[in-house]
Amino acid sequence: MQTLTPNQGVALAAPMIYSLVTSLDANGRPNALGVSWVTRTSLDPFLLMVSIDHSRYSHAGIDFHKEFVVHYPSAEQAEAAWFCGSRSGRDIDKIKEAGLSLIDSVAVQVPTIEGATVAFECKVIGQFETGDHTVFVGEVVATRGEPQKAGHLYVTSNYEFFSLEGSRVPSR
Ligand SMILES: Cc1cc2nc3c(=O)[nH]c(=O)nc-3n(C[C@H](O)[C@H](O)[C@H](O)COP(=O)(O)O)c2cc1C
């Protein structure tokens, strides 16, 4: 085996899942950011964790309200999903400009993105600092989805999106 740089290793470990995480800012304004660092971390209770850079606008909102919703966007939401991962809600109304629609969630104040393949509503039960990110651990308090869509997005180390079936999805 060859010795690699961390970045070369990360490239070989691709693709990563791509999720959209909604939150509310301190004024109650909704926002969404793209997150690859997301995973289940317990079966019972059902826990998810997301790792959010301290500098993200979403970080302050999740820290303030202690709620977030993790979505796996459907393939047709690729362009909007890319937008949410490349612009900050600090400057713009990202949801509106991305053309996403929000619906009320079932068990949290943070809204859900309509039409996502699956959405996990989470209440923060713990958080800890990991270098330049905070890991927020959320208990999943409601789950909704679109079983007929059964497809979501993966991202390569070159930031290209792929669908579950392996075809490249235009994003930018
Ligand atoms: C493919 C991809 C994966 C990303 N994964 C993460 C992540 O896991 N954690 C994170 O904090 N930011 C991640 N980002 C960056 C944020 O989505 C991006 O900085 C966004 O503009 C932050 O929005 P906000 O400032 O409105 O919160 C990712 C972006 C892309 C395109």
The ligand as an SDF file (V2000), in Angstrom:
LIG
                    3D

 31 33  0  0  0  0  0  0  0  0999 V2000
  -20.5820   18.5820   -0.6640 C   0  0  0  0  0  0  0  0  0  0  0  0
  -20.5770   19.5080    0.5210 C   0  0  0  0  0  0  0  0  0  0  0  0
  -20.4710   18.9830    1.8110 C   0  0  0  0  0  0  0  0  0  0  0  0
  -20.4630   19.8340    2.9350 C   0  0  0  0  0  0  0  0  0  0  0  0
  -20.3940   19.2780    4.1920 N   0  0  0  0  0  0  0  0  0  0  0  0
  -20.3680   20.1020    5.2700 C   0  0  0  0  0  0  0  0  0  0  0  0
  -20.3280   19.5450    6.5870 C   0  0  0  0  0  0  0  0  0  0  0  0
  -20.3500   18.3180    6.7860 O   0  0  0  0  0  0  0  0  0  0  0  0
  -20.2920   20.4210    7.6400 N   0  0  0  0  0  0  0  0  0  0  0  0
  -20.2820   21.7810    7.4750 C   0  0  0  0  0  0  0  0  0  0  0  0
  -20.2220   22.5310    8.4670 O   0  0  0  0  0  0  0  0  0  0  0  0
  -20.3170   22.3280    6.2290 N   0  0  0  0  0  0  0  0  0  0  0  0
  -20.3750   21.5320    5.1260 C   0  0  0  0  0  0  0  0  0  0  0  0
  -20.4510   22.0620    3.8730 N   0  0  0  0  0  0  0  0  0  0  0  0
  -20.3710   23.5310    3.6910 C   0  0  0  0  0  0  0  0  0  0  0  0
  -21.6660   24.2840    3.9810 C   0  0  0  0  0  0  0  0  0  0  0  0
  -22.7950   23.6410    3.4230 O   0  0  0  0  0  0  0  0  0  0  0  0
  -21.5440   25.7000    3.3820 C   0  0  0  0  0  0  0  0  0  0  0  0
  -20.4370   26.3660    3.9590 O   0  0  0  0  0  0  0  0  0  0  0  0
  -22.7990   26.5380    3.5400 C   0  0  0  0  0  0  0  0  0  0  0  0
  -22.6890   27.6620    2.6890 O   0  0  0  0  0  0  0  0  0  0  0  0
  -23.0080   27.0200    4.9740 C   0  0  0  0  0  0  0  0  0  0  0  0
  -24.2600   27.6930    5.0160 O   0  0  0  0  0  0  0  0  0  0  0  0
  -24.7000   28.6160    6.2620 P   0  0  0  0  0  0  0  0  0  0  0  0
  -23.5980   29.6290    6.4840 O   0  0  0  0  0  0  0  0  0  0  0  0
  -25.9770   29.2550    5.7590 O   0  0  0  0  0  0  0  0  0  0  0  0
  -24.9080   27.7430    7.4330 O   0  0  0  0  0  0  0  0  0  0  0  0
  -20.5190   21.2390    2.7440 C   0  0  0  0  0  0  0  0  0  0  0  0
  -20.6570   21.7650    1.4450 C   0  0  0  0  0  0  0  0  0  0  0  0
  -20.6950   20.9090    0.3470 C   0  0  0  0  0  0  0  0  0  0  0  0
  -20.8680   21.4980   -1.0360 C   0  0  0  0  0  0  0  0  0  0  0  0
  1  2  1  0
  2  3  1  0
  2 30  2  0
  3  4  2  0
  4  5  1  0
  4 28  1  0
  5  6  2  0
  6  7  1  0
  6 13  1  0
  7  8  2  0
  7  9  1  0
  9 10  1  0
 10 11  2  0
 10 12  1  0
 12 13  2  0
 13 14  1  0
 14 15  1  0
 14 28  1  0
 15 16  1  0
 16 17  1  0
 16 18  1  0
 18 19  1  0
 18 20  1  0
 20 21  1  0
 20 22  1  0
 22 23  1  0
 23 24  1  0
 24 25  2  0
 24 26  1  0
 24 27  1  0
 28 29  2  0
 29 30  1  0
 30 31  1  0
M  END
$$$$
